[in-house]
Amino acid sequence: MATRLGRILLSATLVVGLMLPQVAAAAEFNDSQRSELGDIIRDYLLKNPEVLRDAFQELQRREQVAEAEAAQQALSKNAASIYRSEGDLVVGNPNGSVTMVEYFDYNCGYCKRALPDVLKMIETDSDLRVVLKEYPILGPGSSYAARAALASRQQGKYWEFHLALLEQRGAISEPKVIAVAEKVGLDVDKLKTDMESEDIQRILAENMSVAQSLGINGTPAFIVGEQVIPGAVGYSALVGAVSRVRDAGGCAIC
């Protein structure tokens, strides 16, 4: 409610700016003139409330444009980290002409729902490179699982462990992570030691920082070419995004 009220007030401010440019000079008016100006604005808005709706829509449009521009700048600035970080799990064709990046959390139900779509993309597109980024934002269990998954690289079982964790039902906790690790044949003692690596902390911190600069606040979130796609949008939407990148001649910064 407070957020909506704030947006309405911002919209009203925008209306004032659009309909009465001279309001910027209101400081030059005396008290009587300012009071009269306020009455004029109030009367106009009461008689034309749809103006607030239109201004609110314009405010949303401007915010979306600003967010998109900020995301594009962040993509360009952090291209090496996003597309070519040594800490990432890369599956599909490592030399594919199009790259699809996914930020995920092992406790994210939508990530689990998106897993079949990601697997189908890999199976049906032999020229697709898929980069998977640990983005544990759903609590301590998520963080523990992400650290364990990254540590499993040392035993050559990252992909297998990743799939097994995402296929688990219910919340991912430390005991469940260890149980899954044992099931896929990981040396748990070594895994726990490798989890304390400073390199793992650096990778997770970098993923967090870059994702936030891109405006990614939830999981899953995909990047296809230079487009950020939030949510479990489905197989068809992902295929369409990949096709658009290919039709455009590829991704210049990937």
Rosetta silent file (secondary structure, phi, psi, omega in degrees, C-alpha in Angstrom):
SEQUENCE: MATRLGRILLSATLVVGLMLPQVAAAAEFNDSQRSELGDIIRDYLLKNPEVLRDAFQELQRREQVAEAEAAQQALSKNAASIYRSEGDLVVGNPNGSVTMVEYFDYNCGYCKRALPDVLKMIETDSDLRVVLKEYPILGPGSSYAARAALASRQQGKYWEFHLALLEQRGAISEPKVIAVAEKVGLDVDKLKTDMESEDIQRILAENMSVAQSLGINGTPAFIVGEQVIPGAVGYSALVGAVSRVRDAGGCAIC
SCORE:     score description
SCORE:     0.000 S_00000001
   1 L     0.000  -45.340 -178.927    0.000    0.000    0.000 S_00000001
   2 H   -63.233  -38.629  179.002    2.772    2.408    0.936 S_00000001
   3 H   -64.907  -43.288  179.728    4.597    1.693   -2.312 S_00000001
   4 H   -62.933  -42.470  178.713    1.466    2.272   -4.369 S_00000001
   5 H   -61.397  -40.755  178.979    0.784    5.549   -2.551 S_00000001
   6 H   -61.841  -40.498  179.099    4.339    6.601   -3.220 S_00000001
   7 H   -66.909  -38.225  178.153    3.957    5.881   -6.912 S_00000001
   8 H   -63.348  -41.897  178.571    0.703    7.842   -7.031 S_00000001
   9 H   -64.687  -39.294  176.044    2.415   10.810   -5.405 S_00000001
  10 H   -63.246  -39.699  178.746    5.266   10.524   -7.907 S_00000001
  11 H   -63.009  -42.269  178.654    2.701   10.390  -10.691 S_00000001
  12 H   -61.238  -40.912  177.155    1.021   13.518   -9.371 S_00000001
  13 H   -61.308  -41.055  178.944    4.386   15.247   -9.322 S_00000001
  14 H   -64.338  -39.563  178.374    4.953   14.171  -12.913 S_00000001
  15 H   -60.368  -45.027  179.859    1.513   15.549  -13.874 S_00000001
  16 H   -59.319  -42.055  179.934    2.383   18.873  -12.340 S_00000001
  17 H   -64.787  -34.977 -177.438    5.613   18.933  -14.305 S_00000001
  18 H   -77.945  -38.388 -172.729    3.844   18.113  -17.546 S_00000001
  19 H   -92.101  -22.880 -176.695    0.889   20.486  -17.260 S_00000001
  20 L  -138.344   77.848 -179.394    2.518   23.436  -15.498 S_00000001
  21 H   -55.992  -26.802 -176.443    6.205   23.903  -16.373 S_00000001
  22 H   -71.935   -7.006  179.474    6.158   27.173  -14.545 S_00000001
  23 H   -62.759  -25.789  179.715    5.778   25.336  -11.239 S_00000001
  24 H   -59.094  -24.029 -179.064    9.563   25.027  -11.220 S_00000001
  25 H  -100.068   19.094 -174.291    9.640   28.720  -10.493 S_00000001
  26 H   -60.105  -25.200 -179.376    7.093   28.442   -7.673 S_00000001
  27 H   -62.544  -19.211 -179.173    9.627   29.736   -5.177 S_00000001
  28 H   -83.307  -10.394 -178.258    9.218   33.111   -6.803 S_00000001
  29 L   -83.383  155.108  172.926    5.479   33.202   -5.935 S_00000001
  30 L   -84.361  175.050 -175.085    4.090   34.716   -2.758 S_00000001
  31 H   -58.676  -40.016 -178.755    2.010   32.662   -0.295 S_00000001
  32 H   -65.583  -42.320 -179.682   -1.286   33.680   -1.885 S_00000001
  33 H   -66.794  -39.720  179.136   -0.117   32.764   -5.380 S_00000001
  34 H   -65.501  -39.531  178.158    1.216   29.389   -4.227 S_00000001
  35 H   -64.034  -42.021  178.678   -2.082   28.626   -2.500 S_00000001
  36 H   -64.599  -40.429  178.623   -4.004   29.566   -5.634 S_00000001
  37 H   -62.852  -41.782  178.405   -1.711   27.407   -7.759 S_00000001
  38 H   -62.052  -40.310  179.093   -2.302   24.445   -5.416 S_00000001
  39 H   -64.397  -39.713  179.703   -6.057   24.907   -5.692 S_00000001
  40 H   -62.462  -46.033 -179.330   -5.830   24.984   -9.502 S_00000001
  41 H   -63.872  -47.066 -179.435   -3.833   21.745   -9.586 S_00000001
  42 H   -59.334  -45.496 -178.551   -6.138   20.009   -7.094 S_00000001
  43 H   -63.123  -41.526 -179.361   -9.240   21.087   -8.998 S_00000001
  44 H   -63.575  -44.570 -177.629   -7.790   19.922  -12.300 S_00000001
  45 H   -68.626  -34.724  177.171   -6.831   16.488  -10.941 S_00000001
  46 H   -66.158  -36.627 -179.617  -10.239   15.996   -9.305 S_00000001
  47 H   -81.353  -21.613 -177.161  -11.958   16.782  -12.586 S_00000001
  48 L  -132.375   61.434 -175.670   -9.479   14.735  -14.655 S_00000001
  49 L   -63.203  -21.138  179.688   -8.355   11.774  -12.485 S_00000001
  50 H   -64.380  -19.670  178.055   -7.406    9.788  -15.579 S_00000001
  51 H   -63.263  -37.033  177.691   -4.400   12.089  -15.873 S_00000001
  52 H   -63.620  -41.166  177.856   -2.938   10.418  -12.788 S_00000001
  53 H   -61.403  -46.619 -179.606   -3.378    7.012  -14.420 S_00000001
  54 H   -63.059  -39.237  179.649   -1.668    8.205  -17.584 S_00000001
  55 H   -67.831  -37.881  178.047    1.150    9.774  -15.574 S_00000001
  56 H   -62.700  -42.033  178.311    1.568    6.571  -13.551 S_00000001
  57 H   -64.782  -38.915  178.233    1.883    4.578  -16.777 S_00000001
  58 H   -66.752  -38.996  177.541    4.424    7.067  -18.100 S_00000001
  59 H   -61.935  -44.272  177.884    6.377    6.808  -14.856 S_00000001
  60 H   -61.216  -41.936  179.916    6.432    3.009  -15.171 S_00000001
  61 H   -61.696  -44.805 -179.472    7.590    3.277  -18.788 S_00000001
  62 H   -64.429  -39.508  178.310   10.437    5.602  -17.837 S_00000001
  63 H   -63.722  -42.177  179.717   11.475    3.295  -14.987 S_00000001
  64 H   -64.122  -40.781  178.482   11.504    0.288  -17.322 S_00000001
  65 H   -64.373  -44.046 -179.841   13.598    2.153  -19.869 S_00000001
  66 H   -63.609  -41.401  179.409   16.046    3.257  -17.171 S_00000001
  67 H   -65.225  -41.090  179.855   16.286   -0.295  -15.782 S_00000001
  68 H   -64.526  -41.562  179.235   16.865   -1.729  -19.259 S_00000001
  69 H   -65.027  -41.062  179.109   19.611    0.816  -19.973 S_00000001
  70 H   -64.389  -39.763  178.984   21.266    0.091  -16.615 S_00000001
  71 H   -64.795  -40.350  179.438   21.125   -3.665  -17.314 S_00000001
  72 H   -64.437  -40.872  178.059   22.715   -3.191  -20.745 S_00000001
  73 H   -64.971  -40.517  179.494   25.534   -1.150  -19.239 S_00000001
  74 H   -67.143  -36.888  177.071   26.058   -3.794  -16.541 S_00000001
  75 H   -60.794  -47.285 -179.053   26.108   -6.553  -19.172 S_00000001
  76 H   -65.372  -43.929 -177.449   28.814   -4.802  -21.143 S_00000001
  77 H   -65.346  -36.475 -173.427   30.861   -3.903  -18.076 S_00000001
  78 L  -110.092   23.420 -175.372   30.694   -7.431  -16.592 S_00000001
  79 H   -54.781  -43.707 -177.720   30.714   -9.492  -19.802 S_00000001
  80 H   -62.719  -41.580  179.729   33.809  -11.484  -18.844 S_00000001
  81 H   -69.766  -39.401 -176.543   32.344  -12.429  -15.467 S_00000001
  82 H   -70.150  -47.108 -170.761   28.910  -13.235  -16.872 S_00000001
  83 H  -100.225  -21.478 -169.736   29.878  -15.311  -19.875 S_00000001
  84 H  -137.727   31.885  178.540   33.416  -16.556  -19.246 S_00000001
  85 L   -75.147  137.362 -178.745   34.098  -16.930  -15.521 S_00000001
  86 L   -67.175  -19.824 -177.825   36.302  -19.898  -14.640 S_00000001
  87 L   -82.330   -7.598 -174.118   34.072  -20.743  -11.669 S_00000001
  88 L   -81.170  154.862  169.263   30.977  -21.486  -13.737 S_00000001
  89 E   -88.791  119.836  179.823   29.535  -24.829  -14.734 S_00000001
  90 E  -112.271  123.884 -179.878   29.418  -24.866  -18.549 S_00000001
  91 E  -128.291  177.764 -173.537   27.291  -27.517  -20.275 S_00000001
  92 E    78.458 -142.851  178.890   25.988  -28.088  -23.775 S_00000001
  93 L   -92.405  110.172 -177.453   28.443  -27.115  -26.477 S_00000001
  94 L   -62.609  -16.875  178.490   31.356  -25.247  -24.838 S_00000001
  95 L  -110.867   19.287 -177.685   32.089  -23.679  -28.229 S_00000001
  96 L   -59.497  150.730 -177.397   28.473  -22.920  -29.114 S_00000001
  97 L   -76.553  -19.684  177.988   27.738  -19.808  -31.139 S_00000001
  98 E  -124.519  137.258  179.274   25.032  -18.649  -28.690 S_00000001
  99 E  -110.306  133.018  172.203   25.371  -18.547  -24.905 S_00000001
 100 E  -117.174  123.701 -179.296   22.503  -18.894  -22.446 S_00000001
 101 E  -105.701  138.866  174.453   23.275  -18.033  -18.812 S_00000001
 102 E  -127.451  126.228  169.502   21.103  -19.121  -15.890 S_00000001
 103 E   -93.601  128.105 -173.119   21.252  -17.751  -12.345 S_00000001
 104 E  -142.834  165.781  177.018   19.684  -20.333  -10.022 S_00000001
 105 L  -135.831  134.481 -177.332   19.172  -21.398   -6.413 S_00000001
 106 L   -67.927  -14.860  176.428   18.865  -25.032   -5.292 S_00000001
 107 L   -98.209    8.376 -176.982   15.941  -24.107   -3.021 S_00000001
 108 L   -90.702  114.496  178.889   14.058  -22.385   -5.834 S_00000001
 109 H   -61.486  -35.271  179.492   10.933  -24.276   -6.896 S_00000001
 110 H   -70.242  -30.457  175.709   10.798  -22.373  -10.177 S_00000001
 111 H   -66.110  -39.762  177.971   14.402  -23.372  -10.918 S_00000001
 112 H   -65.644  -37.466  177.883   13.394  -26.996  -10.461 S_00000001
 113 H   -67.811  -32.349 -178.928   10.444  -26.396  -12.768 S_00000001
 114 H   -80.369  -15.743 -176.099   12.762  -24.822  -15.357 S_00000001
 115 H   -55.127  -46.794  178.196   15.261  -27.701  -15.256 S_00000001
 116 H   -59.490  -33.463  178.177   13.463  -29.808  -17.918 S_00000001
 117 H   -66.870  -42.693  179.391   13.413  -26.760  -20.222 S_00000001
 118 H   -64.460  -43.903  179.429   17.159  -26.230  -19.777 S_00000001
 119 H   -63.483  -38.925  178.818   17.859  -29.920  -20.396 S_00000001
 120 H   -66.674  -37.670  176.935   15.677  -29.886  -23.497 S_00000001
 121 H   -59.842  -44.541 -179.659   17.533  -26.821  -24.799 S_00000001
 122 H   -64.779  -41.475 -176.947   20.824  -28.684  -24.391 S_00000001
 123 H   -70.408  -33.482 -172.581   19.476  -31.841  -26.037 S_00000001
 124 H   -99.098  -11.020 -178.040   17.869  -30.133  -29.038 S_00000001
 125 L  -125.909   98.199 -176.593   20.414  -27.394  -29.801 S_00000001
 126 L   -74.025   -5.537 -178.670   23.902  -28.721  -30.477 S_00000001
 127 L  -112.296   21.135 -177.599   25.224  -25.188  -31.002 S_00000001
 128 E  -107.922  129.323  175.442   24.122  -23.802  -27.616 S_00000001
 129 E  -102.170  127.687 -177.141   26.541  -23.035  -24.792 S_00000001
 130 E  -117.227  125.254  179.455   24.898  -22.980  -21.348 S_00000001
 131 E  -111.134  124.034 -177.982   26.496  -21.257  -18.360 S_00000001
 132 E  -108.274  126.381 -174.835   25.078  -22.065  -14.910 S_00000001
 133 E  -118.285  125.008  175.530   25.668  -19.592  -12.094 S_00000001
 134 E   -67.403  124.729 -179.720   25.233  -20.288   -8.401 S_00000001
 135 L  -139.271   71.598 -172.934   23.027  -17.556   -6.933 S_00000001
 136 L   -78.122   96.931 -175.114   22.035  -18.701   -3.415 S_00000001
 137 L  -116.434    4.104 -173.773   19.549  -16.122   -2.181 S_00000001
 138 L  -110.828   33.876  172.020   17.041  -18.317   -0.338 S_00000001
 139 L   111.496  178.721 -176.569   18.781  -18.917    2.947 S_00000001
 140 H   -59.216  -37.322  178.782   21.581  -20.872    4.613 S_00000001
 141 H   -61.917  -39.259  178.154   20.620  -24.163    2.959 S_00000001
 142 H   -64.890  -43.257 -179.808   20.972  -22.577   -0.453 S_00000001
 143 H   -64.129  -42.333  179.617   24.369  -21.140    0.440 S_00000001
 144 H   -63.196  -44.297 -179.587   25.613  -24.479    1.757 S_00000001
 145 H   -63.508  -40.474 -179.631   24.412  -26.280   -1.369 S_00000001
 146 H   -64.920  -42.684  178.415   26.061  -23.727   -3.668 S_00000001
 147 H   -64.072  -40.729  178.950   29.377  -24.024   -1.865 S_00000001
 148 H   -65.532  -41.341 -179.602   29.181  -27.814   -1.993 S_00000001
 149 H   -62.634  -45.528  178.534   28.340  -27.779   -5.694 S_00000001
 150 H   -63.468  -37.524  178.823   31.281  -25.524   -6.485 S_00000001
 151 H   -67.447  -27.822 -178.062   33.546  -27.716   -4.362 S_00000001
 152 H   -66.915  -12.299  175.121   32.425  -30.814   -6.275 S_00000001
 153 H   -57.927  -35.439 -176.818   34.399  -29.480   -9.260 S_00000001
 154 H   -65.501  -17.897  179.261   37.513  -30.826   -7.569 S_00000001
 155 H  -112.212    9.584  175.532   36.094  -34.348   -7.909 S_00000001
 156 L    68.016   27.232 -176.122   34.749  -33.933  -11.444 S_00000001
 157 L  -126.495   23.607 -176.284   31.098  -34.340  -10.451 S_00000001
 158 H   -57.468  -52.689 -176.021   29.711  -30.799  -10.645 S_00000001
 159 H   -62.511  -45.373 -179.844   27.097  -31.511  -13.356 S_00000001
 160 H   -62.985  -42.804  179.439   25.951  -34.775  -11.784 S_00000001
 161 H   -66.930  -41.872  177.958   25.733  -33.193   -8.336 S_00000001
 162 H   -56.186  -50.006 -179.205   23.927  -30.144   -9.740 S_00000001
 163 H   -62.424  -43.484 -178.171   21.221  -32.281  -11.335 S_00000001
 164 H   -63.629  -38.088  178.525   20.805  -34.415   -8.222 S_00000001
 165 H   -67.870  -43.006 -179.237   20.365  -31.335   -5.995 S_00000001
 166 H   -69.571  -23.156 -179.589   17.801  -29.733   -8.295 S_00000001
 167 L   -84.324   -4.630  178.831   15.848  -32.972   -8.498 S_00000001
 168 L   -73.740  142.076  175.150   15.363  -33.075   -4.720 S_00000001
 169 L   -94.340  150.478  179.909   11.917  -32.326   -3.358 S_00000001
 170 L    79.573 -178.104 -176.157   11.438  -30.044   -0.408 S_00000001
 171 L   -68.675  141.182  175.807   13.901  -27.662    1.178 S_00000001
 172 L   -89.262  119.331  179.325   17.607  -28.202    0.619 S_00000001
 173 L  -122.227  173.518 -179.997   19.415  -28.307    3.966 S_00000001
 174 H   -57.836  -47.594  178.596   22.928  -29.250    5.033 S_00000001
 175 H   -60.218  -37.890 -179.786   22.005  -32.876    5.871 S_00000001
 176 H   -68.700  -38.331  177.805   20.236  -33.286    2.540 S_00000001
 177 H   -59.890  -45.477 -179.408   23.224  -31.867    0.649 S_00000001
 178 H   -64.602  -40.048  178.995   25.523  -34.379    2.344 S_00000001
 179 H   -63.195  -41.382  178.720   23.111  -37.231    1.615 S_00000001
 180 H   -67.356  -39.987  178.848   22.982  -36.275   -2.071 S_00000001
 181 H   -59.014  -44.681  178.614   26.768  -35.945   -2.169 S_00000001
 182 H   -63.742  -39.108 -177.591   27.148  -39.486   -0.832 S_00000001
 183 H   -63.901  -36.382 -179.042   24.567  -40.755   -3.305 S_00000001
 184 L   -88.359    2.526  173.784   26.465  -39.396   -6.321 S_00000001
 185 L    89.507   22.318  178.134   29.722  -40.843   -5.036 S_00000001
 186 L   -81.165  147.564  171.975   31.506  -37.772   -3.713 S_00000001
 187 L   -78.778  104.238 -171.310   34.168  -38.003   -1.040 S_00000001
 188 H   -65.518  -39.025  179.119   32.309  -36.042    1.627 S_00000001
 189 H   -61.292  -45.185  177.955   35.338  -35.306    3.803 S_00000001
 190 H   -64.979  -40.807  179.736   37.198  -33.841    0.847 S_00000001
 191 H   -57.532  -46.835 -178.525   34.055  -31.975   -0.236 S_00000001
 192 H   -63.328  -37.043  177.444   33.745  -30.298    3.165 S_00000001
 193 H   -67.349  -45.268 -178.208   37.389  -29.259    3.078 S_00000001
 194 H   -66.677  -26.182  179.820   37.136  -27.894   -0.474 S_00000001
 195 L   -63.869  -21.614 -177.134   33.993  -25.952    0.453 S_00000001
 196 L   -86.541    3.524 -178.042   36.087  -23.642    2.636 S_00000001
 197 L   -60.069  137.494  175.697   38.131  -22.454   -0.346 S_00000001
 198 H   -64.940  -28.174  179.239   38.515  -18.694   -0.670 S_00000001
 199 H   -63.117  -38.157  178.385   38.011  -19.169   -4.401 S_00000001
 200 H   -66.294  -42.959  177.725   34.465  -20.399   -3.767 S_00000001
 201 H   -60.437  -39.904 -179.643   33.711  -17.382   -1.589 S_00000001
 202 H   -64.923  -43.892 -179.263   35.044  -15.123   -4.342 S_00000001
 203 H   -60.957  -47.025 -178.629   32.889  -16.783   -7.018 S_00000001
 204 H   -65.492  -40.635  178.545   29.711  -16.473   -4.960 S_00000001
 205 H   -63.971  -40.608  179.028   30.444  -12.856   -4.023 S_00000001
 206 H   -65.897  -43.095  178.147   31.092  -12.013   -7.663 S_00000001
 207 H   -60.016  -43.433  179.753   27.882  -13.733   -8.777 S_00000001
 208 H   -61.517  -48.243 -176.731   25.897  -11.801   -6.177 S_00000001
 209 H   -62.792  -46.736 -177.763   27.416   -8.457   -7.133 S_00000001
 210 H   -67.581  -43.327 -179.765   26.968   -8.883  -10.880 S_00000001
 211 H   -59.403  -42.960  179.328   23.423  -10.247  -10.573 S_00000001
 212 H   -65.337  -35.959  177.918   22.383   -7.286   -8.461 S_00000001
 213 H   -67.242  -24.548  178.111   23.913   -4.868  -10.964 S_00000001
 214 L   -86.845   -4.355 -177.770   21.752   -6.550  -13.621 S_00000001
 215 L    79.237   21.256  179.303   18.628   -6.098  -11.512 S_00000001
 216 L   -87.420  110.224 -176.805   18.287   -9.843  -10.921 S_00000001
 217 L  -114.316   -0.077 -179.080   16.432  -10.196   -7.624 S_00000001
 218 L  -149.306  173.616 -179.532   14.980  -13.676   -8.028 S_00000001
 219 L  -129.387  153.113   -6.096   15.592  -17.067   -9.584 S_00000001
 220 L   -75.941  161.216  171.986   15.700  -18.437  -12.117 S_00000001
 221 E  -138.248  131.756 -177.326   16.945  -15.621  -14.312 S_00000001
 222 E  -111.253  149.337  168.717   18.305  -16.202  -17.801 S_00000001
 223 E  -123.666  120.612  177.346   20.561  -14.150  -20.011 S_00000001
 224 E  -120.403  114.390 -173.299   20.382  -14.976  -23.700 S_00000001
 225 L    66.556 -113.845  179.528   22.734  -12.913  -25.779 S_00000001
 226 L  -119.683   22.440 -179.304   22.300   -9.490  -24.232 S_00000001
 227 E  -111.369  128.036  175.168   18.745   -9.948  -22.924 S_00000001
 228 E   -90.652  125.690 -176.286   17.943  -10.564  -19.258 S_00000001
 229 E  -122.192  103.901 -179.667   14.897  -12.840  -18.909 S_00000001
 230 E   -79.776  143.072  171.139   13.504  -13.196  -15.372 S_00000001
 231 L    92.963  167.771  177.014   11.535  -16.252  -14.299 S_00000001
 232 L   -82.644   83.461 -170.030   10.750  -19.754  -15.485 S_00000001
 233 L   -81.651  -13.357  178.153    9.469  -18.562  -18.853 S_00000001
 234 L    99.516  160.672 -175.491    9.322  -21.983  -20.514 S_00000001
 235 H   -59.853  -47.122 -175.980   11.051  -23.797  -23.328 S_00000001
 236 H   -60.845  -40.942  179.858    9.405  -21.929  -26.212 S_00000001
 237 H   -65.305  -39.454  179.624   10.372  -18.520  -24.836 S_00000001
 238 H   -68.106  -42.469  177.182   13.989  -19.592  -24.386 S_00000001
 239 H   -60.012  -42.709  179.486   14.141  -21.056  -27.896 S_00000001
 240 H   -62.007  -41.134  179.538   12.716  -17.816  -29.261 S_00000001
 241 H   -64.678  -41.171  178.184   15.332  -15.747  -27.429 S_00000001
 242 H   -64.905  -41.506 -179.653   18.147  -17.930  -28.795 S_00000001
 243 H   -63.007  -38.800 -179.947   16.730  -17.706  -32.317 S_00000001
 244 H   -65.387  -36.987  177.800   16.602  -13.918  -32.150 S_00000001
 245 H   -64.992  -44.174  179.779   20.268  -13.782  -31.185 S_00000001
 246 H   -64.430  -43.411 -178.894   21.215  -16.027  -34.118 S_00000001
 247 H   -62.225  -29.568 -178.968   19.029  -14.041  -36.525 S_00000001
 248 L   -85.050    1.666  178.583   20.786  -10.860  -35.390 S_00000001
 249 L    93.674   10.547  178.095   24.170  -12.322  -36.216 S_00000001
 250 L   102.585  178.388 -179.366   25.126  -13.411  -32.700 S_00000001
 251 L   -99.328  124.449 -174.404   26.011  -11.708  -29.442 S_00000001
 252 L   -72.862  -25.062 -174.751   28.722   -9.081  -29.698 S_00000001
 253 L  -110.079    0.804 -176.337   29.826   -9.248  -26.061 S_00000001
 254 L   -82.123    0.000    0.000   29.408  -12.964  -25.303 S_00000001
